[in-house]
Amino acid sequence: MTVTQLNRKAKQLLETHLPLLWVEGELSNVSIPSSGHWYFTLKDSDAQVRCAMFRNRNMTVRFKPQQGQHVLIRARVSLYEGRGDYQIIAEHMEEAGAGALQRKFDELKIKLANEGLFDPQFKKTLPPLPKHIGVITSPTGAAIHDILNVLSRRFPSIPVTVIPVAVQGKEAAPQIVKAIQLANRAQLAGEKIFDVIILGRGGGSLEDLWPFNEEIVARAIFASNLPIVSAVGHEVDFSIADFVADLRAPTPSAAAELVTPDGEDWLDKFIGFEVLLEDAMTRKLQYLQQKINWLRSRLRHPKQKLEQQAQRLDSLEIRLKNIIHKSLTNYQHRLNNLILRQKPLHPEIKLAELKHRFKLAQQNLLRAQKISFTQKQQRFNAAVRMLNTLSPLKTLDRGYALVTHSETHIPVINSQQLKPGDRIKAQLAKGELVAVVENIKP
């Protein structure tokens, strides 16, 4: 095997058996030739490895590599055949520390988003006027002073309870989780103490704000039954807590503004309500006074009421008499009309009328029978005359005879019906003849 073949075989083994991986270390021997490619050495306290990052990859890096800079590289392992040098080819580079945290932040953000912890449907509504506000933050930081100043300015009558926690460091996340759980459990006389919670701190680096990017804090916020306003860092800072919380405030002061109404506005509203109430009461009193005056005007002495009732009773008596008299007159008139209408219906009068009508009907019937008999007699005579005119006997009277076969009695109308020797009958006007056929002519 030649050296070239050996190096090529070694390169193939390295590239095929080692996956794409992350390597953390310190930059040294940084070289950036005119080609735009980067060549450097990545080392730690005990070892080093040569590295190359080609131009098409390093164009996405947001910083220029510096000697001694601590970085995190995503790379694949390879071998430079020309010198037989083992090296890694960088695909991505970021500053270590903050870069690793940012990657962890992005991974957790995607994970929780896929689980639905950021879904708007789970966001709780803030109370319009909270009866008690809980603030989870550091008792010594600037954030608590800003929050209390805003709350005392906007609505000083709302009680505020500070639940102290560490806001950075390893102990911060567990303390924040316990504080959220404590606020949800806190009760007085069987009712919850808090209506809303402000969770926040002032600005800082990504490492300083990291407790608010912990998964346990995010899940505690999501599990809270109380609405939580997240106010972590400055306006440009975003944390996982901001995405899970029911509302995100750009600053702690803004959070205090969001959870409380403006006391001046409420005072103006109360003044307006006072004016409206006074106007309403004035109008109500005026209305009642007018009603009293109206009722007083209608209230009269009982004697006047009795006199009016007596007068009304007399009027009703007169009206009743008039109605009775009018009704009797109407009934008398109707009775007279009925008597007049019943006179023609008396039995004697009705019987005489029926007799007269029967006599007239009898005369009409006799007259109609006589006319009908005369008409039928005339029609009969005419039919007899016509029958005599059409009778065959009249033909025989003129000398004709009706010839029939003596055996078959069939009328003979053609000489071909007979043969010599046949016997025939000849019906005359008076009597008949019996003869024998001797000769036939066509």
Secondary structure, 3 states (H helix, E strand, C coil): CCHHHHHHHHHHHHHHHCCCEEEEEEEEEEECCCCCCEEEEEECCCCEEEEEECHHHHCCCCCCCCCCCEEEEEEEEEEECCCCEEEEEEEEEEECCHHHHHHHHHHHHHHHHHHCCCCHHHCCCCCCCCCCEEEEECCCCHHHHHHHHHHHHHCCCCCEEEEECCCCCCCHHHHHHHHHHHHHHCEECCEECCCEEEEEECCCCCCCCHHHHCHHHHHHHHHCCCCEEEEECCCCCCCHHHHHCCEECCCHHHHHHHHCCCHHHHHHHHHHHHHHHHHHHHHHHHHHHHHHHHHHHHCCCHHHHHHHHHHHHHHHHHHHHHHHHHHHHHHHHHHHHHHHHHHHHCHHHHHHHHHHHHHHHHHHHHHHHHHHHHHHHHHHHHHHHHHHHHCHHHHHHCCCCEEEECCCCCECCCHHHCCCCCEEEEECCCCEEEEECCCCCC
